[in-house]
Amino acid sequence: HPDVLERLRVPQRCGLVQLTSAFPRRAPLVAVPTTLGTGAEASPVATVEVGDAKRLVLGSQLRPDAYAHDDDLTASLPAPLVVDGAFEAFLRIVGPYVGSPADHPVADGIVLSLARTCWGLAEEAHAAGLAGRAVPAELRLAIATASAVGHSDLLRRT
């Protein structure tokens, strides 16, 4: 959308750009991640380089309609980066939980379960690396899935 490009190019101190409904998406969006942990394939946030600056762009239009995980695209990740991805997902998932004093029994239960899962997956990936093995495709997929679920509206704490 040309107006979005114009907005991204405006010199500003803050690198944050919020897209409003005035900037509708014109086509379906499918994401295929090439790394683990960010959950970007399920997120309404993107980083865009504009000249020498980076902008953090937020908007529901950026959340993909679908995503697909391709084992081949993460197969070359060394075990330490897979572990980092699992911990990145873990920290994003528990951040709102530990930062809010409000009680949300359903969301809290999901967060705790997902946090345990991420931690366990990180331990498994670390063990594979210590043994000199590649991290198995099933384990990489589980980390990617947990990370994507971390962007779910179910985990919102209001």
C-alpha atoms as one frame of an Amber mdcrd trajectory, in Angstrom:
protein
   0.000   0.000   0.000   1.616   3.305  -1.067   0.417   5.184   2.028   2.147
   2.657   4.280   5.429   3.176   2.435   5.070   6.925   2.861   4.409   6.479
   6.561   7.467   4.233   6.951   9.714   6.838   5.315   8.736   9.731   7.602
  11.751  10.686   9.741  10.865  10.072  13.351  12.532   9.413  16.633  10.417
   6.377  17.405  10.733   3.343  15.191   7.209   2.133  15.945   4.529   2.336
  13.245   0.940   1.285  13.978  -1.171   0.317  10.978  -4.820   1.241  11.239
  -7.794  -0.178   9.381  -7.180   2.550   6.787  -4.495   0.233   5.398  -6.320
  -2.978   4.489  -4.472  -6.028   3.242  -5.206  -6.705  -0.406  -4.322 -10.401
  -0.635  -4.139 -13.455   1.611  -0.841 -13.858   3.440   0.947 -17.171   3.998
   4.182 -17.266   6.021   6.909 -19.903   5.884   9.444 -19.443   8.710  13.146
 -20.089   8.245  14.099 -19.907  11.911  12.653 -20.949  15.258  11.388 -19.096
  18.296  10.124 -15.797  16.984   6.689 -17.067  16.057   6.677 -14.358  13.382
   4.583 -16.613  11.190   1.675 -16.085  13.599   2.383 -12.531  14.687   0.851
  -9.158  13.770   4.296  -7.527  14.012   7.050  -7.076  11.432  10.425  -5.387
  11.287  11.034  -3.373   8.134  14.285  -1.765   7.020  13.780   1.676   5.519
  17.074   3.141   4.371  19.406   3.023   7.366  16.574   2.747   9.874  14.468
  -0.134  11.115  10.793   0.213  11.887   8.688  -2.042  14.058   5.311  -2.231
  12.331   2.192  -3.433  14.162  -1.165  -4.214  12.650  -3.692  -7.001  12.436
  -3.200  -6.918   8.648   0.266  -8.404   9.196  -0.953 -11.553  10.946  -0.764
 -14.276   8.279  -3.909 -16.149   7.289  -1.908 -19.369   7.330   1.606 -20.619
   7.860   3.509 -23.716   6.880   6.588 -25.205   8.478   9.071 -26.788   6.088
  11.567 -29.082   7.830  14.187 -28.381   5.178  14.236 -24.663   6.019  15.293
 -25.248   9.639  17.322 -28.447   9.177  20.633 -26.578   9.000  20.106 -24.719
  12.291  22.755 -25.806  14.786  21.493 -27.112  18.129  22.450 -23.937  20.067
  20.234 -21.816  17.789  17.371 -24.278  18.157  17.763 -24.051  21.942  17.826
 -20.246  21.682  14.596 -20.397  19.670  12.890 -22.509  22.340  14.002 -20.088
  25.058  12.897 -17.082  23.006   9.423 -18.614  22.784   9.519 -19.430  26.513
  10.385 -15.849  27.487   7.744 -14.314  25.199   5.124 -16.658  26.610   5.906
 -16.115  30.303   6.579 -12.358  30.079   2.941 -11.254  30.311   2.259 -13.937
  32.936   4.927 -12.736  35.350   4.305  -9.069  34.531   0.622  -9.022  35.441
  -0.800  -9.353  38.959  -4.271 -10.102  37.554  -5.646 -13.615  37.887  -6.680
 -15.270  34.600  -7.134 -18.969  35.421  -7.606 -20.264  31.865  -4.866 -18.158
  30.259  -2.555 -18.835  33.218  -3.030 -22.590  32.844  -2.281 -22.447  29.132
   0.782 -20.270  29.716   2.191 -22.576  32.382   1.657 -25.658  30.238   3.194
 -24.031  27.177   6.124 -22.712  29.230   6.838 -26.220  30.559   6.640 -27.550
  27.025   9.104 -24.948  25.685  11.511 -25.609  28.527  11.386 -29.368  27.916
  11.884 -28.902  24.179  14.915 -26.692  24.856  16.379 -29.413  27.082  15.848
 -32.035  24.372  17.482 -29.845  21.712  20.390 -29.146  24.058  20.856 -32.873
  24.697  20.910 -33.554  20.954  23.589 -30.904  20.515  25.682 -32.267  23.380
  25.501 -35.728  21.810  26.686 -34.287  18.495  23.366 -35.036  16.790  21.245
 -32.763  14.662  18.020 -31.677  16.296  15.299 -33.960  14.871  12.658 -32.501
  12.556   9.848 -33.443  14.972  11.514 -31.483  17.760  12.074 -28.419  15.546
   8.421 -28.566  14.483   7.288 -28.805  18.106   9.340 -25.701  18.991   7.946
 -23.811  15.989   4.408 -24.812  16.922   4.805 -23.788  20.571   6.291 -20.486
  19.477   3.426 -19.772  17.077   0.861 -20.673  19.760   2.605 -18.093  21.933
   1.042 -15.407  19.727  -2.455 -16.772  20.277  -5.226 -14.532  21.544  -5.824
 -17.219  24.190  -2.746 -16.006  26.049  -3.742 -12.341  26.169  -3.952 -10.979
  29.663  -6.183  -7.970  29.981
